Amino acid sequence: MKDLTSIFYKHYNDLMQITDAQALETEIFRILNDSKINEVDRKKVLRSIMGISNNLGKLQYYLTNSMLKYQGLGTLK
């Protein structure tokens, strides 16, 4: 069985250092575009990010939940 991790896993610490919502959104999009994530999941992430793109705290919350989701601990579905 393949071990799943968030596409943000190796970037998490760097992403959490970003203190501007627009800069964080841009970096999330860069990571998303560079990843090999399937198209359905890519669109799901894009929809989620677009709804919170102007709020740094919500973007950080989303990233954290994305990380925890793959460990069975997040609140994302």
C-alpha positions as CSV (number, residue, x, y, z in Angstrom):
1,M,0.0,0.0,0.0
2,K,1.3,3.4,-0.9
3,D,2.1,5.8,2.0
4,L,0.1,9.0,1.4
5,T,1.3,12.4,2.5
6,S,0.1,15.9,1.8
7,I,1.7,17.7,-1.1
8,F,2.5,20.4,1.4
9,Y,4.4,18.0,3.8
10,K,7.9,18.9,2.8
11,H,7.1,22.6,2.4
12,Y,5.0,23.0,5.6
13,N,7.6,24.8,7.8
14,D,8.5,27.2,5.0
15,L,4.9,27.9,4.3
16,M,4.1,28.6,7.9
17,Q,6.9,31.2,7.9
18,I,5.1,33.4,5.3
19,T,3.3,36.3,7.0
20,D,1.3,37.7,4.1
21,A,-1.9,36.0,2.8
22,Q,-1.2,36.8,-0.8
23,A,2.3,35.6,-0.7
24,L,1.2,32.3,1.0
25,E,-1.5,31.8,-1.6
26,T,1.0,32.3,-4.4
27,E,3.4,29.8,-2.9
28,I,0.5,27.3,-2.4
29,F,-0.4,27.6,-6.1
30,R,3.3,27.1,-7.1
31,I,3.5,24.0,-5.0
32,L,0.2,22.7,-6.4
33,N,1.2,23.4,-10.0
34,D,4.6,21.6,-9.5
35,S,3.0,18.6,-7.9
36,K,1.8,15.4,-9.5
37,I,-1.5,15.6,-7.7
38,N,-4.5,14.2,-9.6
39,E,-6.8,16.7,-11.3
40,V,-9.8,16.1,-9.0
41,D,-7.8,16.7,-5.9
42,R,-6.1,19.7,-7.5
43,K,-9.4,21.3,-8.2
44,K,-10.6,20.6,-4.7
45,V,-7.6,22.3,-3.2
46,L,-8.0,25.3,-5.6
47,R,-11.7,25.7,-4.6
48,S,-10.8,25.5,-0.9
49,I,-8.0,28.1,-1.2
50,M,-10.0,30.5,-3.3
51,G,-12.6,30.8,-0.6
52,I,-10.0,31.8,2.1
53,S,-7.3,33.5,0.0
54,N,-7.4,36.8,1.8
55,N,-7.1,35.4,5.3
56,L,-3.6,34.3,6.5
57,G,-5.0,32.5,9.6
58,K,-7.5,30.5,7.5
59,L,-4.8,29.6,4.9
60,Q,-2.5,28.3,7.7
61,Y,-5.4,26.4,9.3
62,Y,-6.1,24.8,5.9
63,L,-2.5,23.8,5.4
64,T,-2.3,22.3,8.9
65,N,-5.5,20.3,8.4
66,S,-4.2,19.2,5.0
67,M,-1.2,17.8,6.7
68,L,-3.1,16.1,9.5
69,K,-5.7,14.7,7.2
70,Y,-3.2,12.1,5.9
71,Q,-2.5,11.0,9.4
72,G,-6.2,10.6,10.2
73,L,-6.2,13.6,12.5
74,G,-7.5,16.5,10.5
75,T,-11.0,17.9,10.2
76,L,-11.0,18.1,6.4
77,K,-13.1,15.6,4.5
